[in-house]
Amino acid sequence: MRGKVIGDILVLKKEVKDPETLLEIPGVNRVVKLGRIRGKTRQPEVTVLVGEGTETIHKENHCLFKLDVSKIMWSKGNTTERKRIAELVEEREIVVDLFAGIGYFSIPMAVHSQAEKIYSLEINPTAFNYLCQNITLNQVDNVIEPIMGDCRDSAPYGVADRVLMGYIGNTHHYLDVALNTLKEEGGVIHYHESVPDKFKFTRPVDRIKEAAGDREVKIMNKKIIKKYSPGVYHVVVDAWIK
Ligand SMILES: C[S@@+](CC[C@H](N)C(=O)[O-])C[C@H]1O[C@@H](n2cnc3c(N)ncnc32)[C@H](O)[C@@H]1O
């Protein structure tokens, strides 16, 4: 059986013969099958095999994430990264999460750090709605300010100690947005990219340096998050830029 448990829902990658038998797995009340994930908003195609409804509350690292598995993606492979980022944030930091989704990074940062403010931008109205609900569920309304819209138009200017770019697609097209979001005295960007093995770290680092132009850049960390597809990795590069 290949699948993952999100909240009380077992999400399968392939159809199985007797999905009802899977209710024996502790904590599983419903079973669905996941199809392809489409487009910029990363919406999955889902068929319900056992039970009713596709909305659930997933718990991870003492955080609650309400989501509808038929509308929103949840990547188990990003668990370690969500934890790592939350641990990096220092007291009184201003953070901007340019691709917040339902709060994948914003919620753990708000719950586990002493950040002063986290601006969380999200373009997809469905994800934004869950982001707002998750802020309330986790009682972090005083820390996170959700902003609905394209980060290119709506990101705050010159405020951030730290910028999250947790989106893989054409993330490099938004490096200028991230740089404009940073404080003049400098800050850190966490830049995600899906890259063929051959250019695993060279391409993301080159893209950051190119976007930074004359600015000072220090590469602080390079990390594989997970295998994205055959021969392609989801990587993150932490760069301090002034
Ligand atoms: C797929 S999520 C990231 C997943 C997450 N890193 C995790 O831990 O699972 C990325 C989000 O960025 C949003 N997004 C894409 N382009 C955007 C843009 N230009 N401005 C704001 N949000 C955007 C998508 O709607 C999506 O919710």
The ligand as an SDF file (V2000), in Angstrom:
LIG
                    3D

 27 29  0  0  0  0  0  0  0  0999 V2000
    2.5680   24.4300   -3.0080 C   0  0  0  0  0  0  0  0  0  0  0  0
    2.6300   25.6160   -1.7910 S   0  0  0  0  0  0  0  0  0  0  0  0
    4.1210   25.1850   -1.0460 C   0  0  0  0  0  0  0  0  0  0  0  0
    4.1020   23.8710   -0.3390 C   0  0  0  0  0  0  0  0  0  0  0  0
    4.8410   23.9270    0.9700 C   0  0  0  0  0  0  0  0  0  0  0  0
    6.1590   24.4640    0.8350 N   0  0  0  0  0  0  0  0  0  0  0  0
    4.8750   22.6260    1.7820 C   0  0  0  0  0  0  0  0  0  0  0  0
    5.5660   22.6160    2.7960 O   0  0  0  0  0  0  0  0  0  0  0  0
    4.1790   21.6730    1.4830 O   0  0  0  0  0  0  0  0  0  0  0  0
    2.9540   27.0540   -2.6990 C   0  0  0  0  0  0  0  0  0  0  0  0
    1.8140   28.0680   -2.6750 C   0  0  0  0  0  0  0  0  0  0  0  0
    2.2220   29.2100   -3.4090 O   0  0  0  0  0  0  0  0  0  0  0  0
    1.0520   29.8010   -3.9770 C   0  0  0  0  0  0  0  0  0  0  0  0
    1.4820   30.7200   -5.0340 N   0  0  0  0  0  0  0  0  0  0  0  0
    1.9180   30.4250   -6.2920 C   0  0  0  0  0  0  0  0  0  0  0  0
    2.2530   31.5570   -6.9500 N   0  0  0  0  0  0  0  0  0  0  0  0
    2.0460   32.5930   -6.0910 C   0  0  0  0  0  0  0  0  0  0  0  0
    2.2290   34.0100   -6.1780 C   0  0  0  0  0  0  0  0  0  0  0  0
    2.6890   34.5770   -7.2920 N   0  0  0  0  0  0  0  0  0  0  0  0
    1.9350   34.7870   -5.1030 N   0  0  0  0  0  0  0  0  0  0  0  0
    1.4690   34.2180   -3.9640 C   0  0  0  0  0  0  0  0  0  0  0  0
    1.2650   32.8760   -3.8170 N   0  0  0  0  0  0  0  0  0  0  0  0
    1.5470   32.0720   -4.8640 C   0  0  0  0  0  0  0  0  0  0  0  0
    0.2510   28.6030   -4.4410 C   0  0  0  0  0  0  0  0  0  0  0  0
   -1.1160   28.9440   -4.5710 O   0  0  0  0  0  0  0  0  0  0  0  0
    0.5230   27.5860   -3.3000 C   0  0  0  0  0  0  0  0  0  0  0  0
   -0.4930   27.6430   -2.3270 O   0  0  0  0  0  0  0  0  0  0  0  0
  1  2  1  0
  2  3  1  0
  2 10  1  0
  3  4  1  0
  4  5  1  0
  5  6  1  0
  5  7  1  0
  7  8  2  0
  7  9  1  0
 10 11  1  0
 11 12  1  0
 11 26  1  0
 12 13  1  0
 13 14  1  0
 13 24  1  0
 14 15  1  0
 14 23  1  0
 15 16  2  0
 16 17  1  0
 17 18  1  0
 17 23  2  0
 18 19  1  0
 18 20  2  0
 20 21  1  0
 21 22  2  0
 22 23  1  0
 24 25  1  0
 24 26  1  0
 26 27  1  0
M  CHG  2   2   1   9  -1
M  END
$$$$
